């Protein structure tokens, strides 16, 4: 049986798949939050991107209030106003 070769995505394709900007994807790579390989830029396979999505989904489920900030400050509704 022949091995299936996974398609590798470049930064632009990965950003489109994740719904993020290219700059944000590259920043996440530098921070070690998205698994990748470096060959003529950042490259990702679908399994790496899906693992990142799963990790974010788990975090958001465990910390639903973590995303309720605006520019580092709590939203007005969260401050009791």
N, C-alpha and C positions, 0 to 999 in steps of 0.2 A: 504494500500500500504506500503510495507517495505521500510525503509530508505536505500538509497544506501550509502555504506561505501566507502569513498574515500581511495585510496591507499596512504600510507605514504611512502615517499622516505627518505633514509638516505643521509648523506653528499655525498657519492660517487655517488649514483644514481642521486642526484640533480645536481652535477657537470657535469656529463655526459649529462643530459638533457639540461643544460644551456651552455654547451661547455666551461666550466671553469675548473680550477683545484680545488681539494678539499680544499686546503689551501685558495684559493681566496674566495670560497663560505663561509668558516668559518669566514674569515676576514669580509666579507660583513655582516654576521650575527652579529658579535660583534659590528659593526658600526651601526646596526639597519637598514640596507638597504634592507634586505630580511626578510620577516615575517617567523617565525619558532616556533617550540616548542622544549623544552629540556626534553627529556625522554631517558636516555641512549644515549646521544649525540644529535646532532641537527636532527630534523625531519621536513619534508616539505610535504605539499600536492600539487597537480598539480595546484590548484587555486592560491596558494601563489607564486609558481614559474612563472606562467603565468602573474601575476600582476607585478612581478619584471621585466619580459621581456617587458611588456607594458610601464612601467615607464622609462626604459632605452631607448626604441624606441622614446618616446615622447621627452626626454631630447636631444637625438642625432638629432632629427628633428629640435628642437628649437635652438640648439647650434652646428651646423655642424663643426665649427672649433675647438671645445673643444677636439676632439680626434687627432688633428694634432700636437702632441708633441712627442718628443723622450727624455726620461729621464729628463723630466721637462723643456726641452728647445724647442723652436720652431724649426720646420724643416728648413733646409737651404732655401728651396723655399719660406717659409713664412717670412724669415728675409730679403728678397730682394737680395739674392745672386744669 
